[in-house]
Amino acid sequence: MTAPLFGASQLAVSVLSAQSLLTAFGVLGVGVVMFAETGLLIGFFLPGDSLLFTAGLLCTGSGRHSVKLSLPPLLVAAVVGALAGAQCGYLLGRKAGGALLARSRSVRLQEGAHRAQELLERYGHAKAIVLARFVPVVRTVLNPMAGALGVPARTFTVWQVAGGLVWSLGLTLGGYVLGSSIPNVDRYLLPIIAVIVAVSLIPLAAELYRSHRAAKAREVRG
């Protein structure tokens, strides 16, 4: 039985808990969270990675949870939310410039903005837009920052779609495959999510390592 979009548990929902969000809002909650986390600065604290993975796992019906989601609608909600959110963030940044970030008093958000700007400057538009999808907070602030810094709309759209598809589909299907393969996998959900988040940072770490080696090589040649 597919989980209802809304339920009595909404009253006690925790926006920081993937399981709580899924129990309360089902597939609709995934789309809304993806949009908010990637398109609205107020969504930087939402559990994007863990929500996608947990939602994919719940599509298998394994474990102790009564919630069961349907995979095809889930994939549609995840992709549409992630892509539409990023494009909305870009358009907001293009219209409002850096004013949105300047008004924020969140230290974490400002740190994410600094890292997003570093990505754009160090790796260029294409790599930065794709890599940002895998870094919490950075994927929230890079989109409006790209608009504010004048990244061409076509360039941003192409690469945010590419990164968004890999991120949203990869984590969701990863949860589904794991849930289908391991009985009662939800018992190990927290450590698995921690591993997933760590693995999602590998592309960024690899780029930083390659950049560091290239810089050292230039110093040696100089």
N, C-alpha and C positions, 0 to 999 in steps of 0.2 A: 504493500500500500504506500503510495507516494505521500510524503509529508505535506500537510496543508501549508498554504502560503502564510496564513496567519493563525495563531492559536492562543490559548489562554496563557501560555508561558511568556507571551510578549511582555507582560507586566513585570516580569522579573529578569528580563533579558539583560545580559552584560555585553556591551559593545566591544569589550576587550577579549571575549571568549568566542572562539570560532564555533564550538559546539552549541553554546547558548544562542548565538545568532542563527545557526542553521535550524535548531529546534523551533525557534520562534517564527522565523520568516521563510525557511526553506530556500528554494531556488531563487526566488525574488530577492532575498537578502543578499545572495552572492552578487547579483548584478548591481544592486545599489551600493554595496560596499566597494566593489571594484571601481565603480564610477567615482565615488567619493574619495577613495584613497589615491586615485591617479589624476583626478581632475579638480579637486577642491582642497585648498590648503588645510582646512579644518579636519580633513580625513587622514592626516599623516600618521595618527596613532592607531589606525584600524589594522586588524590582523590579516593582511592580504595573503601572504604565503601560507600561513597555517589554515586559513579559511578555504583556499582552493584545494589544498591537500586533503583536509578533513572532509570536505564535500565529496571529493572523488571517492574517498574510502567509504562514505555512507551510501554511495550508489550500489555497493556490493551487498548490502544487507547483512554483513558479517558483524560479529561482535555482540556487545550487550545493549546497543542503542536501539530504541524503538523507531528512530527516524530512518527513513529510507528515501533517498532521492533518485530521480530518473536521470540517467547520464546524458542523453541528447539535449533536453532542455537546460541542463546544468552547463554543458559546454557552450551553448548559445548565450546563456546569461553571462558567463564568465568572459567570453570574448567580446560581446557587445559592450558590457560594462567597462572592461579594460581599455578598449579602443576608443569608445565615445568619451570616456573620462579624460584620457590623455589629450584628445583633440580639443575638448572643452577647456582644459587647463592651458593649452597653448594659446587658444583664442583669447582667454581672459588675460594672459600675460601680455599678449600683443596689444590689447586695448588699454590695459591699466598700467603697463610698464612694470617697473619694480616697486610700485607703491604698495601692492598687496603684501609683499615680503617685508618691506620697510616698516609697515605698521604692526607686524607681528612681534610679540614680546617673548615668544617661545625660544628658549636657547637651543633646544633640539632642532627646531625648524630652521633657525639661522645657521646652525652647523651643517644641516642638510643642504641648504642653499649654497654654502661655501664649497661643499664637496661637489655639488652639481656644476657649479661654475668651473671648478678645477677640471672636471671630466670634459666639459665642452672645450676648454682651452687646450687640454693636453692631448685628447684623442680625436678632436674634430667632431663634427655634428653626428655623422652616422654611427660611429662606435659608441659615442657617449649616450646617445638616445637608446640604443639597444642595451648597453651595460646597465644603465640606470634602472631598467625594469627589475633587476635582480637585487637591488639594494634598497631596503626599507628607508622611508623618509626621502631619500634622494629621488626615488621614482615619483614622489608627490611634487617636489619643488622643481625638478628639472623641466617639466612641461611648461609651466608659466614662465620660467626663466628663459627657455628657448624662444618663446614668443617675445619676451621683453628685449632679448638680445638680437632680435631680427633674424633668427634662423629661417631660411626660406620655407614657405608653407609646404611645398611639394617634397622637399628633403625631409622635413619633420614627419609628414604624413607617411611616407614610404617606410621610414625606419621605425617609427613608433608602431606601425602595424606589424612589421616583421618581429620586433622585440615583444610586442604584446601577445602575438599568437604563440610564440615559443614559450613565454612565461606562463600565460593563463592555461593553455592546453597542456603544457608539459607537467605542471604541478598537479592539475586535476587528474590527468590520466595516470600520473605516477601514483597518486593515492588510490585510484581505482585498481590498477594492476597489483599493487601491494596488498590491498584488501582482498582481492580475489585469490591471491596466492598463499596468504598466511592466515590460518584460523585465529580468531580473537586478536587480531593485530591491534585493536584499539587499546589493549592493555599497555601497549608500548608507545602510545600516541605521542606523549610529550617528548621523550627522547628522539623519536623519529622526526618530529617536527623540527627539533633543534638541529638534527643532522641535515634536514632539507634546507633550512635557512643557511647553514654553513656551506653546503654544496652550492647554493645559489650565488654565493659570493666568490666562487672559484673563478668565473670569467673576469671579474674585476681584479682579483688578486693576480691572475695570470698576466693581465694587461699591465698592471703596476710593475710586476717583475720584469717584463720585457722592456718596459719604458726605462726602468732603472739600469738594466744591462746596456741598453742603447746609449743612455747618457754617459755611463762609464766608458763605453767604447769610444765615444766622441772625445771625452777628456784625454784618453790615452793617445788618440790620433793627433789631438791638438797639442 
